[in-house]
Amino acid sequence: MSNAVRVSEDLYYIGVNDPDIRTFDIIMKTANGTTYNSYLLKTDDGVVIFDTVKKEFEEEFFKKIESLCSYSDIKYIIMHHLEPDHSGALPELTKRVPHAKVFISPMAQPMLKSIAKTDNMDFETVWTNKELKIGSKTIKFLSTPNLHWPETMSSYIEEDKILFSGDVFGSHYYDNRLFDDLVGDFDYAFKYYYDHIMRPFKSDVINALNLYDDLEIEKICNLHGPIIRDNPSKYIQRYREWSTKTDRLHGKKIISIFYVTSYKNTKDMAHNIYEGVEADENLIANIYDLTALDEQNMIAILEESTGILIGAPTINSDVPKPVWDLLSCMMVLEKKGKFGGCFGSYGWSGEAVEMMNSRLKALKFRVPLAPMKIKLIPTKEELFECYKYGVEFGEIVNGKMVEITL
């Protein structure tokens, strides 16, 4: 798409397409490519640019701007998110429009200077309830941090009922027809994007949705994928459903126990820990052999669990691969309020348990108990210690106060 596209009477799409990209930020597959969305608003009192594009595509970006206005017309630049795929063209843009003021969130200030590589930029920090009036337009700013970087924000054109959401409501899905009611079915890409980008920040998503609830939204101009103009409330509701916490079943907290075993020793530990957790009638314990789970099932189970226990033997001085797969899934979770712990049998060195424990702490789980290690075959007394470990872990998940070491 080489030309700017009109989104509304005064608003134009000046983003770019990246149809050939197949992996984004290492962790995401992009079978349909992606887009880097940017917008230009014309008013009687000047032009506003909303975000830029990835540096590799800046030439196309500037051609679209030049097709709509002169650089002297640009008065303001609003940056909702400073990740390189949205700020890549910003240094060059500010060189071409040194007179334009840049609006950012307060958290973005140190990043802006680093990205722009200058201390002579005219910028202003904004937050919820601050407004910019230009011509006949009123742009309201909304603080929406951690979606998915700390400096992210949103904005809203009051007269046109258009929300600029940042990465929220985005998807890695390229289609040159641009609008959600014209492109193909991109539901899978919309959910996939949420799962890998927004899922870890569910509480922040809910906070943003609460701000959006006060707005009448007719279009959502996001930063990736199709622009949403056909029933935006449908997409907002999906985010609300996906972000509503589901860590209780019939009022009970769930503790999930995952294990890998070589000679049944770690499995025996897992089952005795399970019995200890189950001794509390206010908890639900589930136990899983990791070799029988795929990634999507792992994520679903982790999502609903308040407590997560992982057991593994040490193989070649390391953690077995199925456990590393489980731990890698945790990057896409919201870990706030989740408890973790580790256990395992070992023969010689026994490093795996400590490695798992360190990884849980690095992932910001609350790890209240020292990991449980048993050499070779557990004795009856050691299996009873596993039972007591399960009981104590369950009590902590249910609210027992303990000192948690970091």
C-alpha positions as CSV (number, residue, x, y, z in Angstrom):
1,M,0.0,0.0,0.0
2,S,1.9,3.0,-1.3
3,N,-0.7,5.7,-0.7
4,A,-2.2,7.2,2.4
5,V,-5.7,5.9,3.2
6,R,-8.5,8.0,4.6
7,V,-9.8,6.6,7.9
8,S,-12.3,9.4,8.6
9,E,-12.9,12.8,7.2
10,D,-9.7,14.4,8.7
11,L,-7.7,11.3,9.6
12,Y,-5.4,9.3,7.4
13,Y,-3.5,6.1,7.7
14,I,0.2,6.6,6.9
15,G,1.5,3.3,8.2
16,V,3.5,0.7,6.3
17,N,3.3,-3.0,5.6
18,D,5.8,-5.8,6.4
19,P,4.1,-8.8,4.7
20,D,7.2,-11.0,4.6
21,I,8.2,-11.0,8.3
22,R,7.6,-14.5,9.8
23,T,8.9,-14.0,13.3
24,F,8.3,-11.0,15.5
25,D,10.2,-10.2,18.7
26,I,11.6,-13.8,18.7
27,I,8.6,-15.4,20.3
28,M,5.8,-14.7,17.8
29,K,5.0,-16.4,14.5
30,T,3.6,-14.0,11.9
31,A,2.2,-16.2,9.1
32,N,0.4,-13.2,7.6
33,G,3.2,-10.6,8.1
34,T,2.4,-7.5,10.1
35,T,1.9,-3.7,9.8
36,Y,3.4,-0.7,11.6
37,N,0.4,1.7,11.9
38,S,0.8,5.4,12.0
39,Y,-1.8,8.2,11.5
40,L,-2.0,11.8,10.4
41,L,-4.7,14.2,11.5
42,K,-5.5,17.4,9.6
43,T,-7.0,20.3,11.3
44,D,-7.6,24.0,10.5
45,D,-4.7,24.8,12.9
46,G,-2.1,22.3,11.8
47,V,-1.3,18.6,11.5
48,V,-0.8,15.9,14.2
49,I,1.2,12.7,13.6
50,F,0.3,9.7,15.7
51,D,3.3,7.4,16.1
52,T,5.9,6.6,13.4
53,V,7.1,3.3,11.8
54,K,10.0,0.9,11.9
55,K,13.2,2.6,10.6
56,E,13.6,0.3,7.6
57,F,10.3,1.6,6.2
58,E,10.7,5.3,6.9
59,E,11.1,6.3,3.3
60,E,7.6,5.1,2.5
61,F,6.3,6.7,5.7
62,F,7.7,10.1,4.7
63,K,6.3,9.9,1.2
64,K,2.9,9.4,2.6
65,I,3.3,12.4,4.8
66,E,4.5,14.5,1.9
67,S,1.4,13.5,-0.1
68,L,-0.9,15.0,2.5
69,C,0.9,18.1,3.9
70,S,4.1,20.1,4.1
71,Y,6.4,19.5,7.0
72,S,5.8,23.1,8.2
73,D,2.1,22.1,8.8
74,I,3.1,19.5,11.4
75,K,2.6,21.0,14.9
76,Y,2.5,17.9,17.1
77,I,3.7,14.3,17.3
78,I,2.0,11.9,19.7
79,M,4.0,8.8,20.6
80,H,1.9,6.2,22.3
81,H,4.7,3.6,22.5
82,L,8.5,4.0,22.0
83,E,9.3,0.4,20.9
84,P,11.5,0.6,17.8
85,D,8.8,-0.7,15.4
86,H,6.9,2.5,16.3
87,S,9.6,5.0,17.0
88,G,12.1,4.0,14.3
89,A,11.3,7.0,12.1
90,L,11.0,9.4,15.0
91,P,14.7,10.7,14.9
92,E,14.4,11.6,11.2
93,L,10.9,13.1,11.6
94,T,12.0,15.4,14.4
95,K,14.9,16.6,12.2
96,R,12.4,17.4,9.5
97,V,10.0,19.1,11.9
98,P,12.2,20.6,14.7
99,H,9.4,23.0,15.5
100,A,6.9,20.2,16.4
101,K,6.2,19.3,20.0
102,V,6.3,15.6,20.9
103,F,3.8,14.3,23.5
104,I,4.8,11.2,25.6
105,S,3.9,9.6,28.9
106,P,6.1,10.6,31.9
107,M,7.7,7.2,31.9
108,A,8.9,7.7,28.3
109,Q,11.1,10.7,29.0
110,P,14.5,9.0,29.4
111,M,13.7,6.7,26.5
112,L,12.8,9.5,24.2
113,K,16.1,11.3,24.6
114,S,17.9,8.0,23.9
115,I,15.9,7.3,20.8
116,A,16.0,10.8,19.3
117,K,19.7,11.2,20.2
118,T,19.3,14.8,21.0
119,D,18.6,17.0,24.0
120,N,17.0,19.8,22.0
121,M,13.6,18.2,21.4
122,D,10.5,20.1,22.4
123,F,8.4,17.6,24.3
124,E,5.7,17.4,26.9
125,T,4.6,14.6,29.2
126,V,0.9,13.9,29.4
127,W,-1.5,11.7,31.4
128,T,-5.1,10.9,31.9
129,N,-7.4,14.0,31.8
130,K,-4.8,16.2,30.0
131,E,-6.0,17.5,26.7
132,L,-4.7,19.0,23.5
133,K,-7.0,21.3,21.5
134,I,-6.0,21.9,17.9
135,G,-8.4,23.5,15.4
136,S,-11.8,21.9,16.0
137,K,-10.4,18.8,17.5
138,T,-10.0,17.8,21.2
139,I,-7.4,15.0,21.9
140,K,-7.7,13.4,25.3
141,F,-4.7,11.5,26.7
142,L,-5.1,8.3,28.7
143,S,-2.5,6.7,30.9
144,T,-2.3,3.0,30.1
145,P,1.0,1.8,31.4
146,N,2.5,-1.7,30.9
147,L,0.6,-2.4,27.7
148,H,3.0,-3.8,27.0
149,W,5.9,-1.4,28.1
150,P,5.8,0.9,31.1
151,E,5.7,4.1,29.0
152,T,2.6,3.2,26.8
153,M,-0.4,5.4,26.7
154,S,-3.6,5.9,24.6
155,S,-5.4,9.0,23.2
156,Y,-8.9,9.8,22.0
157,I,-10.3,12.3,19.5
158,E,-13.4,13.4,21.2
159,E,-15.3,14.9,18.2
160,D,-14.6,11.8,16.0
161,K,-14.9,9.2,18.7
162,I,-11.6,7.6,17.6
163,L,-9.4,5.7,20.1
164,F,-5.7,5.4,19.5
165,S,-5.0,2.4,21.6
166,G,-1.3,1.7,21.1
167,D,-0.5,-2.0,20.9
168,V,-3.8,-2.9,22.6
169,F,-6.3,-4.4,20.2
170,G,-3.5,-5.0,17.7
171,S,-2.7,-8.1,15.7
172,H,0.2,-9.3,13.5
173,Y,-1.9,-9.6,10.4
174,Y,-1.2,-8.0,7.1
175,D,-4.0,-7.4,4.6
176,N,-3.8,-4.5,2.2
177,R,-7.6,-3.9,2.7
178,L,-6.6,-2.4,6.1
179,F,-10.0,-2.3,7.9
180,D,-11.4,-5.2,10.0
181,D,-14.7,-5.3,8.0
182,L,-12.8,-5.7,4.7
183,V,-10.0,-8.1,5.5
184,G,-10.2,-11.8,5.9
185,D,-10.9,-13.6,9.2
186,F,-8.1,-12.5,11.6
187,D,-9.6,-13.7,14.8
188,Y,-6.8,-16.2,15.4
189,A,-4.2,-13.5,15.0
190,F,-6.1,-11.2,17.3
191,K,-6.2,-13.8,20.1
192,Y,-2.6,-15.0,19.4
193,Y,-1.4,-11.4,19.8
194,Y,-3.3,-11.0,23.0
195,D,-1.9,-14.3,24.4
196,H,1.7,-13.4,23.7
197,I,1.7,-9.6,24.3
198,M,-1.1,-8.6,26.6
199,R,-1.8,-11.7,28.7
200,P,1.1,-11.1,31.2
201,F,-0.5,-7.7,32.0
202,K,-4.1,-8.6,32.6
203,S,-4.7,-6.3,35.5
204,D,-3.3,-3.4,33.5
205,V,-5.6,-4.4,30.6
206,I,-8.5,-4.1,32.9
207,N,-7.4,-0.7,34.2
208,A,-7.2,0.5,30.6
209,L,-10.6,-0.9,29.7
210,N,-12.1,0.9,32.7
211,L,-10.8,4.2,31.1
212,Y,-12.1,3.2,27.7
213,D,-15.6,2.5,29.3
214,D,-16.0,6.3,29.7
215,L,-15.6,6.9,26.0
216,E,-17.9,6.4,23.1
217,I,-15.7,4.6,20.6
218,E,-16.5,4.2,16.9
219,K,-13.1,3.3,15.6
220,I,-9.9,1.9,17.2
221,C,-6.7,2.9,15.5
222,N,-4.2,0.4,16.9
223,L,-0.5,0.0,16.1
224,H,-0.5,-3.4,14.4
225,G,-3.0,-5.1,12.1
226,P,-6.4,-4.1,10.9
227,I,-8.0,-0.9,12.0
228,I,-11.2,-1.7,13.9
229,R,-14.3,0.2,12.8
230,D,-17.0,-2.6,12.7
231,N,-18.4,-3.0,16.2
232,P,-15.3,-2.0,18.3
233,S,-17.2,-3.1,21.5
234,K,-16.9,-6.7,20.3
235,Y,-13.1,-6.5,20.5
236,I,-13.2,-4.6,23.8
237,Q,-15.4,-7.3,25.3
238,R,-13.1,-10.0,24.2
239,Y,-10.2,-8.3,26.0
240,R,-12.4,-8.0,29.1
241,E,-13.3,-11.7,29.0
242,W,-9.7,-12.8,28.4
243,S,-8.4,-10.5,31.2
244,T,-10.8,-11.5,33.9
245,K,-9.0,-13.6,36.4
246,T,-9.9,-17.3,36.5
247,D,-7.7,-18.6,39.3
248,R,-10.6,-19.9,41.3
249,L,-12.9,-22.9,40.8
250,H,-16.1,-22.9,42.9
251,G,-14.5,-20.4,45.2
252,K,-11.3,-22.5,45.6
253,K,-7.8,-21.7,44.6
254,I,-6.0,-24.1,42.3
255,I,-2.5,-25.5,42.8
256,S,-1.1,-27.3,39.8
257,I,1.8,-29.7,40.2
258,F,3.9,-30.5,37.1
259,Y,6.6,-33.2,37.0
260,V,9.0,-35.1,34.8
261,T,10.4,-38.4,36.1
262,S,13.1,-40.8,35.1
263,Y,12.8,-43.7,37.6
264,K,9.5,-42.8,39.3
265,N,11.2,-41.1,42.2
266,T,10.2,-37.5,41.3
267,K,6.7,-38.8,40.4
268,D,6.4,-40.3,43.9
269,M,7.4,-37.0,45.4
270,A,4.8,-35.2,43.3
271,H,2.0,-37.5,44.3
272,N,2.7,-37.1,48.0
273,I,2.9,-33.3,47.6
274,Y,-0.4,-33.5,45.8
275,E,-1.9,-35.4,48.8
276,G,-0.6,-32.7,51.1
277,V,-2.2,-29.9,49.1
278,E,-5.5,-31.9,48.8
279,A,-5.7,-32.2,52.6
280,D,-7.0,-28.6,52.6
281,E,-10.7,-28.8,51.5
282,N,-10.5,-25.1,50.4
283,L,-7.9,-25.9,47.7
284,I,-8.0,-27.9,44.5
285,A,-4.8,-29.7,43.5
286,N,-4.1,-31.0,40.0
287,I,-1.1,-33.1,38.9
288,Y,0.4,-33.3,35.4
289,D,3.1,-35.3,33.7
290,L,4.8,-32.7,31.6
291,T,5.7,-35.2,28.9
292,A,2.0,-35.5,28.0
293,L,1.2,-31.8,27.8
294,D,1.5,-29.4,24.8
295,E,2.2,-25.7,25.1
296,Q,-1.4,-24.5,24.8
297,N,-2.5,-26.8,27.5
298,M,0.4,-25.7,29.7
299,I,-0.6,-22.1,29.3
300,A,-4.3,-22.7,30.1
301,I,-3.4,-24.6,33.2
302,L,-0.8,-22.1,34.4
303,E,-3.4,-19.3,33.8
304,E,-5.9,-20.7,36.2
305,S,-3.4,-21.7,38.9
306,T,-2.6,-19.6,42.0
307,G,0.1,-22.0,43.0
308,I,2.5,-23.8,40.7
309,L,4.9,-26.6,41.8
310,I,7.5,-28.1,39.5
311,G,9.3,-31.4,40.0
312,A,12.2,-32.8,37.9
313,P,15.3,-35.0,38.3
314,T,18.7,-33.7,37.2
315,I,19.9,-35.0,33.9
316,N,23.4,-34.2,32.7
317,S,23.6,-31.4,35.3
318,D,20.6,-29.7,33.9
319,V,16.8,-29.4,33.9
320,P,15.0,-31.7,31.5
321,K,13.6,-30.0,28.3
322,P,9.9,-30.4,29.1
323,V,10.4,-28.3,32.2
324,W,12.3,-25.6,30.3
325,D,9.3,-25.6,27.9
326,L,7.0,-25.0,30.8
327,L,9.1,-22.2,32.2
328,S,9.3,-20.5,28.8
329,C,5.4,-20.5,28.7
330,M,5.4,-18.5,31.9
331,M,6.7,-15.4,30.0
332,V,3.2,-14.9,28.6
333,L,1.5,-15.1,32.0
334,E,0.6,-12.4,34.5
335,K,2.5,-13.6,37.5
336,K,1.2,-11.2,40.0
337,G,-0.1,-13.0,43.0
338,K,1.1,-16.4,41.9
339,F,3.2,-18.7,44.1
340,G,5.8,-21.2,43.0
341,G,8.0,-24.0,44.3
342,C,10.3,-26.8,43.2
343,F,11.2,-30.3,44.1
344,G,13.0,-33.3,42.6
345,S,15.0,-36.5,43.1
346,Y,18.6,-36.7,42.0
347,G,21.5,-39.1,41.7
348,W,24.7,-37.2,41.6
349,S,24.8,-33.4,41.5
350,G,21.2,-32.3,41.8
351,E,21.5,-28.9,40.2
352,A,18.0,-29.0,38.5
353,V,16.0,-28.0,41.5
354,E,18.0,-24.9,42.3
355,M,18.0,-23.9,38.6
356,M,14.2,-24.2,38.5
357,N,13.8,-22.3,41.7
358,S,16.1,-19.5,40.5
359,R,14.1,-19.2,37.3
360,L,10.8,-18.9,39.2
361,K,12.2,-16.1,41.2
362,A,13.5,-14.4,38.1
363,L,10.0,-14.6,36.6
364,K,8.7,-12.8,39.7
365,F,6.8,-15.7,41.3
366,R,6.5,-15.6,45.0
367,V,8.6,-18.5,46.2
368,P,7.9,-19.0,49.9
369,L,9.6,-22.3,50.6
370,A,13.1,-23.7,50.0
371,P,13.1,-26.3,47.2
372,M,12.8,-29.9,48.3
373,K,15.6,-32.3,47.1
374,I,15.8,-36.0,47.8
375,K,18.7,-38.2,46.8
376,L,17.7,-41.2,44.8
377,I,14.8,-43.3,46.0
378,P,12.6,-41.4,48.6
379,T,12.2,-43.2,52.0
380,K,8.8,-43.4,53.7
381,E,9.9,-40.6,56.0
382,E,11.0,-38.5,53.1
383,L,7.7,-39.0,51.3
384,F,6.0,-37.8,54.5
385,E,8.1,-34.7,54.3
386,C,6.8,-34.2,50.8
387,Y,3.3,-34.5,52.1
388,K,4.0,-31.8,54.7
389,Y,5.6,-29.7,52.1
390,G,2.4,-29.8,50.1
391,V,0.4,-29.0,53.2
392,E,2.5,-25.9,54.0
393,F,2.6,-24.7,50.4
394,G,-1.2,-24.9,50.4
395,E,-1.5,-23.0,53.6
396,I,0.6,-20.2,52.2
397,V,-1.4,-20.0,49.0
398,N,-4.5,-19.8,51.1
399,G,-3.1,-16.8,53.1
400,K,-0.7,-18.0,55.8
401,M,1.8,-15.3,56.4
402,V,5.5,-16.3,55.8
403,E,8.6,-14.4,55.1
404,I,9.5,-14.9,51.4
405,T,13.1,-14.8,50.4
406,L,14.1,-13.1,47.2
